[in-house]
Amino acid sequence: MVEEHFYTITQVARMLRIKPHVLRYWEKEFSWLRPRKNSAGRRIYSEHDIELITLIARLLHKEGYSIAGARRRVGKLLALSNQLQLPLSEVQTNPLERFKQELEEILKMLERK
């Protein structure tokens, strides 16, 4: 059995360089981000929660999505992740980047012939 690790909000904030109040705000804005609470009522984040936070941060800060746009994108990626039965990290690449990689692979195969 695989042991799952959990992290406090402080640990996640330090690890991802995101302020704790931002994490709490994102919990309100993204319904999928629901960390469990320990017996003392403190948030504990799973590896899946951290993947989700990393995705949200990338969409908002690197790809320039609005909160609403990021919410829609996360929903689509989570649905795709469930449909393909893949972890979220496997489906979160930019679709244009993935398409470009596939085209480059096809080009390499054609050059070999």
C-alpha positions in Angstrom: 0.0 0.0 0.0 1.3 3.4 -0.9 1.5 5.9 1.9 0.1 9.3 1.1 1.9 12.4 2.4 0.0 15.4 3.7 1.4 19.0 4.1 0.3 21.9 6.2 -0.7 25.2 4.5 2.6 26.7 5.7 4.6 23.9 4.1 2.7 24.2 0.8 3.0 28.0 0.8 6.8 27.7 1.3 7.1 24.9 -1.2 5.2 26.7 -4.0 6.1 30.3 -3.0 2.4 31.2 -2.6 1.1 33.1 0.4 -1.3 31.2 2.7 -4.1 33.7 2.2 -3.9 33.1 -1.6 -4.3 29.4 -1.0 -7.3 30.0 1.2 -8.8 32.4 -1.5 -8.2 29.8 -4.2 -10.1 27.2 -2.1 -13.1 29.5 -2.4 -12.7 30.1 -6.2 -11.8 26.5 -7.3 -14.3 24.0 -6.0 -11.9 21.1 -6.7 -9.4 22.4 -4.2 -10.7 21.1 -0.9 -7.9 20.1 1.4 -8.9 17.8 4.2 -8.7 18.9 7.8 -6.9 17.2 10.6 -8.4 16.5 14.1 -7.4 20.1 15.1 -9.3 21.6 12.2 -6.2 22.6 10.3 -5.9 22.2 6.5 -3.8 19.3 5.3 -2.9 19.2 1.6 -2.4 16.0 -0.4 -0.1 15.5 -3.4 -3.2 15.9 -5.6 -4.0 19.2 -3.9 -0.4 20.4 -4.6 -0.7 19.3 -8.2 -3.9 21.3 -8.5 -2.4 24.4 -6.8 0.6 24.2 -9.2 -1.7 24.1 -12.2 -3.8 27.0 -10.9 -0.6 29.1 -10.3 0.7 28.3 -13.7 -2.6 29.2 -15.4 -2.9 32.5 -13.5 0.6 33.7 -13.3 2.4 32.3 -16.4 -0.4 31.8 -18.9 -2.4 34.9 -18.0 -5.8 33.3 -17.4 -8.4 35.1 -15.3 -9.8 33.4 -12.3 -12.9 32.4 -14.3 -10.8 31.3 -17.3 -8.5 29.2 -15.0 -11.6 27.7 -13.4 -12.9 26.6 -16.8 -9.5 25.2 -17.8 -9.0 23.3 -14.6 -12.5 21.8 -14.9 -11.7 20.6 -18.5 -8.3 19.2 -17.5 -9.7 17.4 -14.5 -12.5 15.9 -16.7 -9.9 14.8 -19.2 -7.7 13.4 -16.4 -10.6 11.3 -15.1 -11.6 10.2 -18.6 -8.1 9.1 -19.6 -7.4 7.8 -16.1 -4.2 9.7 -15.9 -2.8 11.9 -13.1 -3.5 15.6 -13.5 0.2 16.2 -14.1 0.1 14.1 -17.3 -2.7 16.1 -18.9 -1.8 19.6 -17.8 0.5 20.5 -20.7 -0.4 23.3 -23.0 -2.5 21.8 -25.9 -0.6 23.8 -28.5 2.8 22.6 -27.1 1.6 19.0 -27.1 0.4 19.4 -30.7 3.7 20.9 -31.7 5.6 18.0 -30.1 3.4 15.5 -32.0 4.0 17.3 -35.3 7.8 17.2 -34.6 7.6 13.5 -33.9 5.7 12.9 -37.2 8.2 15.0 -39.1 11.1 12.9 -37.6 9.3 9.7 -38.7 8.9 11.0 -42.2 12.5 12.1 -42.5 13.6 8.6 -41.6 11.8 7.1 -44.6 
